[in-house]
Amino acid sequence: MKIKLIISYDGSKFQGSQTQPHQNAVEDVLSTALSRVGIYEKPSSSSRTDKGVHANNQVVCVRCGEHFSDLNRLKSLINCHAHPYIHIKKIQKVSENFQVRFDAKARAYRYIISHDEFSVFESDYVVYMPKFDIKKANEVLQNFIGTHDFSSFMKTGSDTKSPIREISKAFCYEYKNKTIIVFKANGFLRGQVRLMVACLLKSLKYKNSSELLKAQLQNTKILTRIPAPPQGLYLNRVFYN
């Protein structure tokens, strides 16, 4: 049977989510945990995350034997081997036709910026910087809403068939001396979210912030090619029908 796993992981402990030759990716460690309980097929993820990027609700799919009927027990068994840096939050049985990547209708990310004093114990999970104008930031973020050609927001060396993406949510809010930036779209290019954050932060240094960001969306001006640091980024949710 085919099962869907909802997982969270600490991206600072891995070289990204996609399996790697050195076997230090999320999929590699999860595969080892699955094999310890008798599941030997390679798991497939809904989205790829880069080195240092975290996930609250990544979706992974894998086939297993029909004898794994008690999914709650299976979750506990896998977690014994996946902890401490990967946690299985939920397991569901899905149709054999379910495609974990291509059936996803939207994905949501959040980026966390802390305005607290620097802490070595939290530095793998937030990015530190001074406070900025939330109202102005939200005005600039509204320019992302809609369908755009994100060619200028692609990570250098990215290979994709189409840079067109539709952004349905782009906003930020304050919470416990942190600023949380949220994006939701029908899909993201590799490195796109971090470059969107970087362009937002750079644009806020100028009076004509929205005009500068609009120019980059129209591919007539480049604010920056340097993405925001990975440790502030979290894959928050994957949406299916």
C-alpha positions in Angstrom: 0.0 0.0 0.0 1.0 3.6 -0.4 1.3 5.9 2.6 1.7 9.6 3.1 3.9 10.9 5.9 3.7 14.4 7.3 7.1 15.2 8.8 9.1 18.0 10.3 12.8 18.3 10.3 15.7 20.4 11.5 17.4 21.5 8.3 20.5 22.6 10.0 21.5 19.0 10.5 21.2 18.0 6.8 22.7 18.8 3.4 19.2 19.5 2.1 16.2 17.3 1.7 16.9 15.5 -1.6 19.1 12.3 -1.4 22.8 13.0 -1.8 25.8 10.8 -2.6 27.2 11.5 0.9 23.9 10.2 2.4 23.4 13.2 4.7 20.1 14.5 3.3 16.7 14.2 4.9 15.6 11.6 2.5 18.7 9.5 3.2 18.2 9.5 7.0 14.5 8.9 6.6 15.2 6.0 4.3 17.5 4.4 6.9 14.8 4.9 9.6 12.2 3.3 7.3 14.4 0.3 6.5 14.8 -0.3 10.2 11.1 -1.1 10.5 11.0 -3.1 7.2 10.1 -0.5 4.6 12.8 -0.6 1.9 11.3 1.6 -0.9 12.8 5.0 -1.5 10.6 7.8 -0.1 9.5 10.7 -2.4 9.1 14.3 -1.1 6.6 17.0 -2.2 9.2 19.7 -2.3 13.0 20.1 -2.3 14.5 22.2 0.4 18.1 23.4 0.4 20.8 22.9 3.0 19.8 24.6 6.3 16.1 25.1 5.4 13.6 23.6 7.8 10.2 22.0 7.4 7.2 22.1 9.7 4.9 19.9 7.5 6.8 18.3 4.6 4.9 15.6 2.8 6.6 12.3 1.9 5.2 9.3 0.2 6.4 5.7 0.2 5.0 2.2 -0.4 5.0 -0.4 2.3 3.5 -3.9 3.1 -0.2 -4.3 3.8 0.7 -5.8 7.2 1.4 -2.2 8.5 -2.3 -1.8 9.3 -1.7 0.1 12.6 -0.4 3.4 11.3 -0.1 4.9 14.8 2.2 2.1 15.8 4.1 2.5 12.6 4.6 6.2 13.3 6.0 5.4 16.7 8.4 2.8 15.3 9.7 5.1 12.6 10.2 7.9 15.0 12.3 5.7 17.2 14.9 5.7 14.4 14.2 9.1 12.8 14.6 11.2 16.0 16.0 13.6 17.0 16.2 15.6 13.8 13.2 14.2 11.9 9.8 13.7 13.4 6.8 11.9 11.8 3.7 13.8 12.8 1.1 11.8 10.9 0.7 8.8 8.6 -2.2 8.3 6.2 -3.0 5.7 3.6 -3.4 7.2 0.1 -4.5 6.0 -3.3 -2.0 4.2 -5.5 -2.6 7.1 -8.0 -1.4 9.7 -5.5 1.6 11.7 -6.7 3.2 13.5 -3.8 4.8 16.2 -5.9 2.5 16.7 -8.9 -0.8 16.5 -6.9 0.2 19.4 -4.7 -1.9 22.5 -5.5 0.1 25.0 -3.4 2.9 25.4 -1.0 3.4 27.8 1.9 6.7 29.0 3.4 7.5 31.3 6.3 10.7 33.2 7.0 11.6 34.1 10.6 13.6 37.2 11.4 14.5 37.8 15.1 15.0 41.2 16.6 16.3 39.8 19.9 19.9 39.8 21.0 22.0 37.2 19.1 21.9 33.7 20.6 24.2 30.9 19.5 21.5 28.4 20.5 18.9 29.9 18.2 21.1 31.0 15.3 20.4 27.9 13.2 16.6 28.7 13.3 16.2 32.4 12.8 18.0 35.3 11.1 19.0 38.2 13.2 18.5 41.8 12.1 17.1 45.1 13.4 13.4 45.9 13.3 12.0 47.4 10.1 8.7 49.1 9.1 6.1 46.3 9.0 3.5 48.5 7.3 5.9 49.5 4.5 7.0 45.9 4.2 3.4 44.7 3.7 2.9 47.4 1.1 5.9 46.1 -0.8 4.9 42.5 -0.4 1.6 43.1 -2.1 3.5 43.5 -5.3 4.2 39.8 -5.3 0.5 38.8 -5.4 -0.5 37.5 -8.8 1.1 35.7 -11.7 4.6 36.8 -12.6 7.7 35.7 -14.5 10.2 35.0 -11.7 13.2 34.7 -14.0 15.1 37.3 -11.9 14.3 35.4 -8.7 15.8 32.2 -9.8 18.8 30.8 -8.0 21.9 30.9 -10.2 22.2 27.6 -12.0 18.6 26.6 -11.6 17.1 24.6 -14.3 13.3 24.8 -14.8 10.9 24.6 -17.7 9.0 27.7 -16.8 9.7 30.6 -14.4 6.0 31.6 -14.2 4.4 31.2 -10.8 1.2 32.5 -9.1 1.6 34.0 -5.6 -1.7 33.9 -3.6 -0.3 35.2 -0.3 2.6 37.5 0.6 2.5 39.3 3.9 4.4 39.7 7.2 3.5 40.2 10.9 5.2 40.6 14.3 5.2 38.0 16.9 7.2 38.0 20.2 9.9 40.4 18.9 10.1 38.5 15.6 8.9 39.3 12.1 7.4 36.4 10.2 7.2 36.7 6.4 4.7 34.4 4.7 4.4 33.3 1.1 1.9 30.9 -0.6 2.0 30.0 -4.2 1.2 27.2 -6.7 4.9 26.4 -6.7 8.3 28.0 -6.2 11.5 27.9 -8.1 14.6 26.7 -6.4 15.9 29.5 -4.1 12.9 31.7 -5.0 11.6 32.4 -1.5 15.0 33.3 -0.2 15.6 35.7 -3.1 12.1 37.2 -2.6 13.0 37.9 1.1 16.4 39.3 0.1 14.8 41.7 -2.4 12.1 42.8 0.1 14.7 43.6 2.7 17.0 45.5 0.3 14.1 47.4 -1.2 13.1 48.7 2.3 16.3 50.7 2.4 15.0 53.0 -0.3 12.0 55.4 -0.4 10.8 54.0 -3.7 10.7 50.4 -2.4 7.6 49.2 -4.4 8.9 50.7 -7.6 12.2 48.9 -7.2 10.5 45.6 -6.5 8.1 46.0 -9.4 11.1 46.6 -11.7 12.6 43.3 -10.6 9.3 41.5 -11.2 9.3 43.0 -14.7 12.9 41.8 -15.2 14.1 45.4 -15.9 16.2 45.8 -12.7 18.0 43.5 -10.3 17.9 44.4 -6.6 20.1 41.5 -5.5 21.2 38.1 -6.6 22.2 37.1 -3.1 19.5 35.1 -1.3 18.6 35.6 2.3 20.3 33.0 4.7 18.6 29.6 4.7 18.2 29.2 8.5 15.2 31.5 8.6 13.2 29.6 6.1 10.6 26.9 6.8 8.4 24.9 4.5 5.2 25.4 6.4 2.5 23.5 4.5 1.7 21.6 1.3 -1.8 21.8 0.0 -3.7 19.1 -1.8 -7.4 18.8 -2.9 
